[in-house]
Amino acid sequence: MPFGHDLCELRILNQYAMKSITRRKFVKASLTSSAALVVPLFVQADNLFPDEKTITPALQFTQLPLPYANNALEPSIDALTMEIHYGKHHSAYIKNVNDAIAAENISFASEKDFFSNTSKLSTKARNNGGGAWNHNFFWQVMKPGSSAPTGKVAEAINAAFGSTDKFKELFTQTAMTRFGSGWAWLVKDGNTLRVGSTPNQDNPLMDVSELKGTPLLALDVWEHAYYLKYQNKRNEYVANWWNVVNWDEVAKRLNS
């Protein structure tokens, strides 16, 4: 009898163990199934509102901080002109080119690529992209007080134009004879320097520009750059502008 009693208990234990195993499998299977149901919901939820995702264009133009106070270039360039020129005109170019990049799905990754493909751009993108870049450049090549170019800049200018005075004469003439709105430039073209001009907001980096090269110095001859102080006397504006040329910045770009 003891043997039979033990056998009966063994059967009961086996049945209990089997039921316990079955319950564990059921719970495990339930959890796995629940996870399979939940995970896709999270994955799909990420795609529920595709229109709300922010798509950042490949290229965004940025307005660089003005490297000096609005009145720092006086009396050559007055504070009110600087305030309007930088705060209104330049900021508008930045906004408008970035709007054009977004609206037209322009996908160039750099400003260099942007200008190398100017011929493929809309008028809005071309004009405002040029205005954004040109002004960022313009502020950097000016500073309060100026002296004659020295070192490698002076050597390069003398080699290309004969002397600093002859260079200034040529650059001034170029700025004065640019009809309407535009820019006068000093560029590095291979191993030499060249002076030329571009219309409107074009620059020497653009594939559509007749003047090609690496910009070293620029002068904005749009009327909004000088009219408040000089009215129609562009010659006085150009003559006084030489007093604020940042030759250190020119040297940095020459040697880069």
C-alpha positions as CSV (number, residue, x, y, z in Angstrom):
1,M,0.0,0.0,0.0
2,P,2.7,2.6,0.8
3,F,4.0,2.0,-2.7
4,G,0.7,2.6,-4.3
5,H,0.2,5.7,-2.3
6,D,3.5,7.1,-3.4
7,L,2.7,6.3,-7.0
8,C,-0.6,8.2,-6.7
9,E,1.2,11.3,-5.3
10,L,3.8,11.1,-8.1
11,R,1.0,11.2,-10.7
12,I,-0.6,14.2,-9.0
13,L,2.8,16.0,-8.9
14,N,3.4,15.3,-12.6
15,Q,0.0,16.7,-13.5
16,Y,0.7,19.8,-11.5
17,A,4.1,20.3,-13.1
18,M,2.6,19.9,-16.6
19,K,-0.1,22.5,-15.8
20,S,2.5,24.8,-14.4
21,I,4.7,24.5,-17.5
22,T,1.6,25.1,-19.7
23,R,0.7,28.2,-17.8
24,R,4.3,29.6,-18.1
25,K,4.2,28.9,-21.8
26,F,0.9,30.7,-22.1
27,V,2.1,33.7,-20.2
28,K,5.3,33.9,-22.2
29,A,3.4,33.5,-25.5
30,S,0.9,36.2,-24.4
31,L,3.7,38.7,-23.6
32,T,5.4,37.9,-26.9
33,S,2.2,38.5,-28.8
34,S,1.5,41.7,-27.0
35,A,4.9,43.0,-27.8
36,A,4.4,42.1,-31.4
37,L,1.2,44.1,-31.4
38,V,2.6,47.1,-29.5
39,V,5.9,47.6,-31.4
40,P,4.4,48.2,-34.8
41,L,2.1,50.7,-33.3
42,F,5.0,52.8,-32.2
43,V,6.8,52.4,-35.5
44,Q,3.6,53.4,-37.4
45,A,2.9,56.3,-35.1
46,D,6.1,57.9,-36.2
47,N,4.7,58.1,-39.7
48,L,1.2,59.2,-38.8
49,F,1.9,62.9,-39.4
50,P,4.6,63.2,-42.2
51,D,3.6,66.8,-43.0
52,E,4.5,67.9,-39.5
53,K,8.1,66.8,-39.8
54,T,10.6,69.7,-40.3
55,I,12.7,69.2,-43.4
56,T,15.9,71.3,-43.2
57,P,17.2,72.4,-46.6
58,A,20.7,71.3,-47.5
59,L,22.0,74.9,-47.5
60,Q,21.1,77.9,-45.4
61,F,22.6,81.3,-45.7
62,T,23.4,83.0,-42.4
63,Q,23.9,86.7,-41.8
64,L,27.3,87.1,-40.0
65,P,27.4,89.4,-37.0
66,L,28.7,92.9,-37.9
67,P,32.3,92.9,-36.7
68,Y,32.1,96.5,-35.4
69,A,29.5,99.0,-34.2
70,N,27.3,100.8,-36.7
71,N,29.2,104.1,-36.1
72,A,32.6,102.5,-36.2
73,L,33.3,103.5,-39.8
74,E,32.4,107.1,-39.5
75,P,33.0,109.6,-41.0
76,S,33.6,107.5,-44.2
77,I,30.4,105.5,-43.7
78,D,27.7,106.9,-41.4
79,A,25.9,105.0,-38.7
80,L,22.4,105.4,-40.1
81,T,23.5,104.0,-43.5
82,M,25.2,101.0,-41.7
83,E,22.0,100.5,-39.6
84,I,19.8,100.3,-42.7
85,H,22.3,98.6,-44.9
86,Y,23.1,95.8,-42.5
87,G,19.8,95.6,-40.6
88,K,17.4,96.0,-43.5
89,H,18.9,95.3,-46.9
90,H,21.3,92.5,-45.9
91,S,18.8,90.7,-43.6
92,A,16.3,90.8,-46.4
93,Y,18.7,89.1,-48.8
94,I,19.3,86.4,-46.2
95,K,15.6,85.7,-45.7
96,N,14.7,85.8,-49.4
97,V,17.4,83.4,-50.5
98,N,16.5,80.9,-47.8
99,D,12.9,81.2,-48.8
100,A,13.9,80.5,-52.4
101,I,16.0,77.5,-51.3
102,A,13.1,76.0,-49.5
103,A,10.4,76.8,-52.1
104,E,12.5,75.6,-55.1
105,N,14.0,72.6,-53.3
106,I,17.5,73.7,-54.0
107,S,19.7,70.9,-52.7
108,F,23.3,72.3,-53.1
109,A,25.3,71.5,-50.0
110,S,27.5,74.6,-49.9
111,E,27.7,78.2,-51.0
112,K,30.4,77.2,-53.4
113,D,28.2,74.7,-55.2
114,F,25.3,77.2,-55.1
115,F,27.3,79.8,-57.0
116,S,28.9,77.3,-59.3
117,N,25.4,76.5,-60.5
118,T,24.0,80.0,-60.6
119,S,23.0,79.6,-64.2
120,K,20.5,76.9,-63.1
121,L,18.9,79.1,-60.4
122,S,15.9,81.3,-60.5
123,T,16.3,85.1,-60.5
124,K,15.2,85.3,-56.9
125,A,17.7,82.7,-55.7
126,R,20.5,84.2,-57.8
127,N,20.0,87.8,-56.7
128,N,19.4,87.2,-53.1
129,G,22.1,84.5,-52.8
130,G,24.5,87.0,-54.2
131,G,23.3,89.8,-51.9
132,A,23.6,87.5,-48.8
133,W,27.2,86.4,-49.6
134,N,28.5,89.7,-51.0
135,H,27.4,91.6,-47.9
136,N,28.9,89.1,-45.5
137,F,32.1,89.5,-47.4
138,F,31.8,93.3,-47.6
139,W,31.6,93.8,-43.8
140,Q,34.7,91.7,-43.2
141,V,36.9,93.7,-45.6
142,M,36.3,96.9,-43.7
143,K,37.4,98.1,-40.3
144,P,37.8,101.4,-38.4
145,G,41.0,103.1,-39.6
146,S,43.2,101.8,-42.4
147,S,46.8,102.1,-43.6
148,A,48.6,101.1,-46.8
149,P,48.8,97.4,-47.7
150,T,52.0,95.7,-46.6
151,G,53.8,92.4,-46.9
152,K,52.6,89.9,-49.5
153,V,49.6,92.0,-50.3
154,A,51.7,94.9,-51.3
155,E,54.0,92.7,-53.3
156,A,51.2,91.1,-55.2
157,I,49.6,94.5,-55.9
158,N,52.9,95.9,-57.1
159,A,53.5,92.9,-59.3
160,A,50.0,93.0,-60.9
161,F,49.4,96.8,-61.2
162,G,52.8,98.5,-60.8
163,S,52.1,100.2,-57.5
164,T,49.4,100.7,-54.8
165,D,48.5,104.1,-56.2
166,K,48.0,102.6,-59.7
167,F,45.9,99.8,-58.2
168,K,43.7,102.3,-56.4
169,E,43.2,104.4,-59.5
170,L,42.1,101.3,-61.5
171,F,39.8,100.1,-58.7
172,T,38.3,103.5,-58.3
173,Q,37.7,103.8,-62.1
174,T,36.1,100.4,-62.1
175,A,33.8,101.3,-59.2
176,M,32.9,104.6,-60.9
177,T,32.2,103.2,-64.3
178,R,29.9,100.3,-63.1
179,F,26.6,101.6,-64.5
180,G,23.7,101.4,-62.2
181,S,24.0,99.0,-59.2
182,G,26.8,96.5,-58.7
183,W,30.2,95.8,-57.1
184,A,33.9,96.4,-57.8
185,W,36.2,93.6,-57.0
186,L,39.9,92.7,-56.5
187,V,40.3,88.9,-57.1
188,K,43.0,86.4,-57.1
189,D,43.1,84.6,-60.5
190,G,45.7,81.9,-60.4
191,N,49.0,83.5,-59.6
192,T,48.0,87.1,-60.3
193,L,45.5,89.7,-59.2
194,R,42.7,91.2,-61.3
195,V,40.2,94.1,-60.9
196,G,36.7,94.0,-62.3
197,S,33.1,94.6,-61.6
198,T,29.8,92.7,-61.5
199,P,26.2,93.9,-62.0
200,N,23.5,93.8,-59.4
201,Q,24.4,91.2,-56.7
202,D,26.5,89.0,-58.9
203,N,30.0,88.0,-57.7
204,P,33.1,86.3,-59.2
205,L,32.2,82.9,-57.7
206,M,29.2,82.6,-60.0
207,D,29.4,80.6,-63.2
208,V,27.6,83.3,-65.0
209,S,30.1,86.0,-64.1
210,E,32.5,87.4,-66.7
211,L,34.9,88.2,-63.8
212,K,36.2,85.0,-62.2
213,G,38.5,84.5,-59.3
214,T,38.8,84.3,-55.5
215,P,37.4,87.6,-54.0
216,L,40.0,89.5,-51.9
217,L,38.3,92.9,-51.7
218,A,34.9,94.3,-52.7
219,L,33.1,97.6,-52.8
220,D,29.3,97.9,-52.9
221,V,28.3,100.7,-55.3
222,W,24.6,100.3,-55.0
223,E,23.0,103.7,-54.1
224,H,21.7,102.3,-50.8
225,A,25.3,101.9,-49.7
226,Y,26.1,105.6,-49.8
227,Y,23.1,107.8,-50.8
228,L,22.1,109.0,-47.3
229,K,25.5,110.6,-46.8
230,Y,26.8,111.3,-50.3
231,Q,23.6,111.5,-52.4
232,N,24.7,111.2,-56.0
233,K,28.4,111.8,-55.3
234,R,29.7,108.2,-55.7
235,N,33.2,109.6,-56.3
236,E,33.3,111.0,-52.7
237,Y,32.0,107.7,-51.3
238,V,34.7,105.7,-53.1
239,A,37.5,108.1,-52.1
240,N,36.5,107.9,-48.4
241,W,36.0,104.2,-48.5
242,W,39.8,103.7,-48.9
243,N,40.1,104.9,-45.3
244,V,38.3,101.9,-43.9
245,V,39.8,99.0,-46.0
246,N,40.8,96.1,-43.9
247,W,44.1,95.0,-45.5
248,D,44.6,92.4,-42.8
249,E,41.6,90.6,-44.0
250,V,42.7,90.9,-47.6
251,A,46.1,89.4,-46.6
252,K,44.3,86.5,-44.9
253,R,42.3,85.7,-48.0
254,L,45.3,86.1,-50.3
255,N,47.3,83.5,-48.3
256,S,44.4,81.0,-47.8
